[in-house]
């Protein structure tokens, strides 16, 4: 099952935003074989709209750096390409490429 199909299945089965996001983060983490995954929701203007964020203290510098460097349009374009991929190797390569762009 490709990532897009698996994520669509999650949405159909979960019935709550919290469950959908937790399951999606789990799938992405498993597919990329990484330790974790963060999911950020943007409003229609591209703003995060969050009041608080809980992470382990050692993750704060990297998280700040990643958020400061994020370019919304580039992320959207990368995600469209990434969601069309069907295997973990291609997915990991595309994410590395998007991160370095």
ChimeraX commands (.cxc) that place a marker at each C-alpha (Angstrom):
marker #1 position 0.00,0.00,0.00 radius 0.5
marker #1 position 1.44,3.42,-0.92 radius 0.5
marker #1 position 1.63,6.25,1.60 radius 0.5
marker #1 position -1.28,8.19,0.09 radius 0.5
marker #1 position -3.55,5.14,0.16 radius 0.5
marker #1 position -2.54,4.35,3.72 radius 0.5
marker #1 position -3.21,7.93,4.85 radius 0.5
marker #1 position -6.60,7.94,3.12 radius 0.5
marker #1 position -7.46,4.69,4.89 radius 0.5
marker #1 position -6.53,6.31,8.20 radius 0.5
marker #1 position -8.83,9.26,7.51 radius 0.5
marker #1 position -11.71,6.93,6.62 radius 0.5
marker #1 position -11.26,4.85,9.79 radius 0.5
marker #1 position -10.19,7.33,12.47 radius 0.5
marker #1 position -13.17,9.74,12.74 radius 0.5
marker #1 position -11.32,12.31,14.88 radius 0.5
marker #1 position -8.59,14.78,14.07 radius 0.5
marker #1 position -6.42,13.64,16.96 radius 0.5
marker #1 position -6.55,10.00,15.84 radius 0.5
marker #1 position -5.94,10.92,12.21 radius 0.5
marker #1 position -2.88,13.03,13.03 radius 0.5
marker #1 position -1.43,10.48,15.46 radius 0.5
marker #1 position -1.87,7.65,12.96 radius 0.5
marker #1 position -0.48,9.73,10.08 radius 0.5
marker #1 position 2.60,10.66,12.11 radius 0.5
marker #1 position 3.07,6.98,13.00 radius 0.5
marker #1 position 2.83,5.89,9.36 radius 0.5
marker #1 position 5.28,8.55,8.21 radius 0.5
marker #1 position 7.69,7.70,11.02 radius 0.5
marker #1 position 7.55,4.00,10.15 radius 0.5
marker #1 position 7.91,4.56,6.40 radius 0.5
marker #1 position 10.92,6.83,6.83 radius 0.5
marker #1 position 12.39,4.68,9.59 radius 0.5
marker #1 position 12.97,7.70,11.82 radius 0.5
marker #1 position 12.43,8.29,15.54 radius 0.5
marker #1 position 9.55,10.73,15.24 radius 0.5
marker #1 position 7.42,13.01,13.12 radius 0.5
marker #1 position 5.80,16.39,13.82 radius 0.5
marker #1 position 2.55,17.44,12.18 radius 0.5
marker #1 position 1.74,21.13,11.88 radius 0.5
marker #1 position -1.63,22.39,10.70 radius 0.5
marker #1 position -1.74,25.68,8.81 radius 0.5
marker #1 position -4.76,27.92,8.47 radius 0.5
marker #1 position -5.89,29.25,5.08 radius 0.5
marker #1 position -3.37,32.11,5.34 radius 0.5
marker #1 position -0.49,29.72,5.96 radius 0.5
marker #1 position -0.16,30.53,9.66 radius 0.5
marker #1 position 0.47,27.87,12.26 radius 0.5
marker #1 position -2.05,29.32,14.69 radius 0.5
marker #1 position -0.68,27.50,17.73 radius 0.5
marker #1 position -0.46,28.89,21.23 radius 0.5
marker #1 position 1.79,26.23,22.69 radius 0.5
marker #1 position 3.94,23.33,21.64 radius 0.5
marker #1 position 5.36,20.64,23.87 radius 0.5
marker #1 position 8.68,19.02,22.98 radius 0.5
marker #1 position 11.62,17.66,24.91 radius 0.5
marker #1 position 14.06,20.48,25.72 radius 0.5
marker #1 position 16.82,19.03,23.56 radius 0.5
marker #1 position 14.57,19.29,20.48 radius 0.5
marker #1 position 13.86,23.01,20.86 radius 0.5
marker #1 position 16.89,24.42,18.97 radius 0.5
marker #1 position 16.36,22.15,15.96 radius 0.5
marker #1 position 12.62,22.81,15.95 radius 0.5
marker #1 position 13.16,26.58,16.05 radius 0.5
marker #1 position 15.67,26.36,13.22 radius 0.5
marker #1 position 13.34,24.21,11.09 radius 0.5
marker #1 position 10.34,26.49,11.64 radius 0.5
marker #1 position 12.35,29.63,10.91 radius 0.5
marker #1 position 13.67,28.16,7.67 radius 0.5
marker #1 position 10.33,26.80,6.46 radius 0.5
marker #1 position 8.97,28.25,3.21 radius 0.5
marker #1 position 5.28,27.49,2.85 radius 0.5
marker #1 position 5.01,27.35,-0.94 radius 0.5
marker #1 position 8.09,25.16,-1.20 radius 0.5
marker #1 position 6.65,22.84,1.46 radius 0.5
marker #1 position 3.32,22.59,-0.35 radius 0.5
marker #1 position 4.98,21.74,-3.66 radius 0.5
marker #1 position 7.25,19.19,-1.98 radius 0.5
marker #1 position 4.32,17.55,-0.18 radius 0.5
marker #1 position 2.38,17.17,-3.42 radius 0.5
marker #1 position 5.34,15.35,-4.97 radius 0.5
marker #1 position 5.97,13.32,-1.81 radius 0.5
marker #1 position 2.37,12.15,-1.44 radius 0.5
marker #1 position 2.49,10.72,-4.96 radius 0.5
marker #1 position 5.37,8.36,-4.03 radius 0.5
marker #1 position 4.73,4.71,-3.23 radius 0.5
marker #1 position 7.86,3.32,-1.58 radius 0.5
marker #1 position 9.91,4.24,1.48 radius 0.5
marker #1 position 13.23,4.69,-0.37 radius 0.5
marker #1 position 11.75,7.23,-2.80 radius 0.5
marker #1 position 9.90,8.95,0.04 radius 0.5
marker #1 position 13.04,9.32,2.15 radius 0.5
marker #1 position 15.02,10.66,-0.82 radius 0.5
marker #1 position 12.31,13.19,-1.69 radius 0.5
marker #1 position 12.09,14.42,1.89 radius 0.5
marker #1 position 15.88,14.83,2.09 radius 0.5
marker #1 position 15.79,16.78,-1.18 radius 0.5
marker #1 position 12.93,18.98,0.03 radius 0.5
marker #1 position 14.70,19.66,3.31 radius 0.5
marker #1 position 17.88,20.78,1.56 radius 0.5
marker #1 position 16.02,23.00,-0.94 radius 0.5
marker link #1:1,2 radius 0.2
marker link #1:2,3 radius 0.2
marker link #1:3,4 radius 0.2
marker link #1:4,5 radius 0.2
marker link #1:5,6 radius 0.2
marker link #1:6,7 radius 0.2
marker link #1:7,8 radius 0.2
marker link #1:8,9 radius 0.2
marker link #1:9,10 radius 0.2
marker link #1:10,11 radius 0.2
marker link #1:11,12 radius 0.2
marker link #1:12,13 radius 0.2
marker link #1:13,14 radius 0.2
marker link #1:14,15 radius 0.2
marker link #1:15,16 radius 0.2
marker link #1:16,17 radius 0.2
marker link #1:17,18 radius 0.2
marker link #1:18,19 radius 0.2
marker link #1:19,20 radius 0.2
marker link #1:20,21 radius 0.2
marker link #1:21,22 radius 0.2
marker link #1:22,23 radius 0.2
marker link #1:23,24 radius 0.2
marker link #1:24,25 radius 0.2
marker link #1:25,26 radius 0.2
marker link #1:26,27 radius 0.2
marker link #1:27,28 radius 0.2
marker link #1:28,29 radius 0.2
marker link #1:29,30 radius 0.2
marker link #1:30,31 radius 0.2
marker link #1:31,32 radius 0.2
marker link #1:32,33 radius 0.2
marker link #1:33,34 radius 0.2
marker link #1:34,35 radius 0.2
marker link #1:35,36 radius 0.2
marker link #1:36,37 radius 0.2
marker link #1:37,38 radius 0.2
marker link #1:38,39 radius 0.2
marker link #1:39,40 radius 0.2
marker link #1:40,41 radius 0.2
marker link #1:41,42 radius 0.2
marker link #1:42,43 radius 0.2
marker link #1:43,44 radius 0.2
marker link #1:44,45 radius 0.2
marker link #1:45,46 radius 0.2
marker link #1:46,47 radius 0.2
marker link #1:47,48 radius 0.2
marker link #1:48,49 radius 0.2
marker link #1:49,50 radius 0.2
marker link #1:50,51 radius 0.2
marker link #1:51,52 radius 0.2
marker link #1:52,53 radius 0.2
marker link #1:53,54 radius 0.2
marker link #1:54,55 radius 0.2
marker link #1:55,56 radius 0.2
marker link #1:56,57 radius 0.2
marker link #1:57,58 radius 0.2
marker link #1:58,59 radius 0.2
marker link #1:59,60 radius 0.2
marker link #1:60,61 radius 0.2
marker link #1:61,62 radius 0.2
marker link #1:62,63 radius 0.2
marker link #1:63,64 radius 0.2
marker link #1:64,65 radius 0.2
marker link #1:65,66 radius 0.2
marker link #1:66,67 radius 0.2
marker link #1:67,68 radius 0.2
marker link #1:68,69 radius 0.2
marker link #1:69,70 radius 0.2
marker link #1:70,71 radius 0.2
marker link #1:71,72 radius 0.2
marker link #1:72,73 radius 0.2
marker link #1:73,74 radius 0.2
marker link #1:74,75 radius 0.2
marker link #1:75,76 radius 0.2
marker link #1:76,77 radius 0.2
marker link #1:77,78 radius 0.2
marker link #1:78,79 radius 0.2
marker link #1:79,80 radius 0.2
marker link #1:80,81 radius 0.2
marker link #1:81,82 radius 0.2
marker link #1:82,83 radius 0.2
marker link #1:83,84 radius 0.2
marker link #1:84,85 radius 0.2
marker link #1:85,86 radius 0.2
marker link #1:86,87 radius 0.2
marker link #1:87,88 radius 0.2
marker link #1:88,89 radius 0.2
marker link #1:89,90 radius 0.2
marker link #1:90,91 radius 0.2
marker link #1:91,92 radius 0.2
marker link #1:92,93 radius 0.2
marker link #1:93,94 radius 0.2
marker link #1:94,95 radius 0.2
marker link #1:95,96 radius 0.2
marker link #1:96,97 radius 0.2
marker link #1:97,98 radius 0.2
marker link #1:98,99 radius 0.2
marker link #1:99,100 radius 0.2
marker link #1:100,101 radius 0.2
view
